[in-house]
Amino acid sequence: GVATDQQLWGTVHNDTSFNLKRTNSVQLPNLKLLQTGFPFTAPQDLSSTAIVLPDAPSKADVTTLLNFSERMGRLSQANSVKVDVYTSGTLPATVKAQRNLVGIGIREKFPFPEAFRASGFRLQDVFARQWKQAKIQTVPDSGGVVKEIISPWNPDRVLLALTGQTENGLNDVHHLLTKDPWFYQLRGDTVLVSVNQADPSPYDTNAYQLQFLEQAEPHRIENTNLLNKVSRFFQDNWFLLPTGIVTLCLLLYGLSQLLLKRVAGDLK
């Protein structure tokens, strides 16, 4: 409101951006980090990311590509965009080994079949789903799958699978990427999304179903100095501190007793 007895002052600066020098130490896979774009938007120009489509991409593949690119673009900020898009037949081996990868396509044409051989939830032939030791036959299997694993070609990179058994599943993934109330629920390492309506409302919980799985063994990726690594190690393994203190005390006690015996022997 208007304050008649007080003067309000403000300053307009030429640039409101700022740069924070931070160290990264995270455990992946973790789809919750995708809400901020990590690790695909690190750096912000997406230069560490490569998106891969089947050799003959369908309309659903291209739509999913555009929606994922739009989402990452909204989460990042840079003077240039350096994300690259390939088909599975044109993907260079160096890019596969050095970058975070995003695979798009139905299971039959998916460019990275390694994602379906990884631990946890798997899509299999003839509309079969495997979860833990159970194998479920689902006909038709129209749901979409978002799964993140550590890249088989680089332990410091990830592979994100946007897939499904059918193109209807990819359309469900498209809805997940474009609707904020769905996207900002992401967590775990795998999300199963199922839509019950042609044009679902993001606020109608009866129109969609999201199932979150967390089964992959976490892998820590960090870019920190030695002091931070030591600090993080003791934070993760705090139970070693009492054992280390007791061991150190016993060692010092033994050394002091040995020294006292030598001093006593010299005096005699």
N, C-alpha and C positions, 0 to 999 in steps of 0.2 A: 504494500500500500504506500501511499504518499505520506511522508513524515514532514509536516510543515515547520516543526521547530528544530529540525536537524538537517545538516547538509550531507549528502551521500557522494562519495568520491570513488572514482575508478580509474584504472590505467589500461590503455590498449597497447599491447606490445606488437612488434612486427612479426614475431614468431612465437607461438605458444608450445611448440614441441620441445622435448628434452630427451636426452640420451642417458640411460642408466647402464653402467657396465656391471653385468651380473654374471654369476657362475651358475651353470646348469648341472643339476644332479637329480635325475628322475628315474623311475622304474617303469619300463615298458614291457609288454603292450598295455596301454591304458587309454581307452577311448574318451575318457573324461577330458584328457588333455587336448583332444581334437576340438573341444569347444573354444579354445584359444588358437587353434591352428597348429599346435605343436605336434610333431616336430617338422611338419611340412612348411611352416612359415618361419623356420629358423635356417637361414636368414629370411628377412621379410620379403625379398624379391622372388621367393620360391625357387631359387636356383639349385637347391638341394633336392628338388622333387621332380619326378618323371611320371607322367600318366600314360598308361598303356592300354590300348583297345585291341579287340580281335582284328584279324587281317581284313575281314569284311564286316565292319561295324554296322549294327542296325540302328534304327531311329532311337530305340530305347538306350542303346549304348551312348550315342552322341548326346542325347538329352541328359543323361546322368553325368557325362563329362562336363557339359556346360553348367549344370547346377553345382557340381563339386567345385569347379573353377570359380564360379560366382561366390560361393560360400567362403572359399579361401581368400578371394580378393577382398571380401568385406572384412575379413579378420586381419588382414595384413596391410602394411603401408610401406611403399617404397617408390623411388623415382622411376623405376623400371620394373618390368615383369619378365622373368627369365625361366618360367616353367616350360618344359618341353613335353610334347605329346607324340607318342609313337604308336605304331601297330606292332603286334607281337613279332612279326617277321622283320621289322626294321629296327628293333631295339638293339643298340650296340652293347657288347659285353661289358665295356667300361662303365657305361651308364648304369647297367644292372648292378654292378659291383660297388658303385660309389654313391648312389642316390637313394633317397626314400622313394618307394614305388607305390603307385596306386593302380591296381588292376580293376578293369571294368568289363563286365560281360556275363552272360549266363554260364552255368557250370560247363556245358558242353563245349563252349568256345572260349572259356576263360584263359587269358594269356599266361597265367601262373598256376598250373595245376598243383604246384607244391603247397599252395594254401589249403588244398583239400586233403593233403596228406599230413598236415601238421596236427599236433595234439589238440584235444578239445573237440568242439563241434565240427562235424564234417558233412558236406554234401556228397552223395554217392550216386552211382548210376541208377537209372530206372526210378527216379524220384524217391530215393531212400535217404534218410537222415540218420547219422550215427552220433550219439551223445553218450560219453563214458562207455559203458559196456552194452548199451541198448541200441538196437537198430530199428528204426521206425519207417514203415512204408507209407508214404503220403501221396495219394493220387486224387486230384491234382495237387501238386506242391506249388502254390502260387505266392508264397511269402518271400520276402527279401532278406538278405543276410549282409551284415557289415561286420567284418572280422579283421582284426589287426594281429599280426605276428611279427616276430623278429625276422628280418630278411635272411633267407637261407644263404645269401651271398656276401653279407656283411653284418657282423653282430652289432654294429653301432648304428644300423639303419632299420627301418621297419617296412613291412609290406601290408598295405591296406587293401582288402578285397571288398568291392562293391558288387554283389553278385546275387544270384538266385537260380532256381531250376528253370524258370521261364522268364519271358520278358515282363510278365505281370509282376514278378518279384523285383525286377529292376525298377519298375514304376513305383513300387512301394518304397524302395530306397530313394527314388527321386522325391517322394513326398517327405521322407525323413530329412533330406538335405535342405529342402526349401521352407519348411515350416519350423519356425523358431521354438514353439512349445515342445516339439518332438526332438529337435536337434539338441537342445540344451538339457535333455535328460540322459544323454549318452554317458555310459560308464561301463566298466568291465572290459573284456577283450573281444566280446562277440555280442551283437545285437540282432535279434530276430524280429522283423517287423512284418505285420500283417494288417492289411487295410480291408475293411468290409464294405466300403462305399466307393463309388466312382470318383466323387469329388469330396473327400472327407473334410470335415471341419477339425482344425487342430485342437479345438476346445471340447469336442465331443468324444469322451473316453470310450463310448460304445462303437465309434467308427473305426478305431484302430487298436492294435495290441502290440506292445513292445515287451520283449523278454530279454533280460540281460544275463549274460553268462560270464563267469570269471574263473577260468580253469588253467590258463597258460601260466607257466612258471615265470615270475617276474625277472627281468634282466635290467641291471642298473647301467644307465648311460650317463656319463658325467664329464664335465669340462671344468675342473676345479684345480686349485693348487694343492700342494702336499699337506699343508696345515688343515685345509678344509676336508681333505680325504681322511686324515687321522681323526679329526673331530667327528665326522660322520660315522667312521668305523666304530668308535666307542659309543656313539649314540645308538647304533644298531645292535651292538654287542655289549650293552651296559653290564650284563651279568659277569663279564670277564674282569671288571674292575675289582670287586671284592676278592676274587681268586688271585688276581695279580698283586693286590696289596698284601694279602696274607703270605703269598710266596716270597715277596720282597722282604717282608719282616723276618720270615724264617731264615732267609739267606743272610740278611744283615746280622741276625742273632748268631748264626753259625760262624760268620767271619769274626764277629767281636769275641766269641769264646775262643776261637783259634788264636787270635791276637793276644788275648789275656794269658793263655797258656804259654805262649812264646815269651811274653814279658816276665811271667813268673819263673820260667826256666832260666832266663838270663840273670835274674836276681839271685838265684841259688848258686 
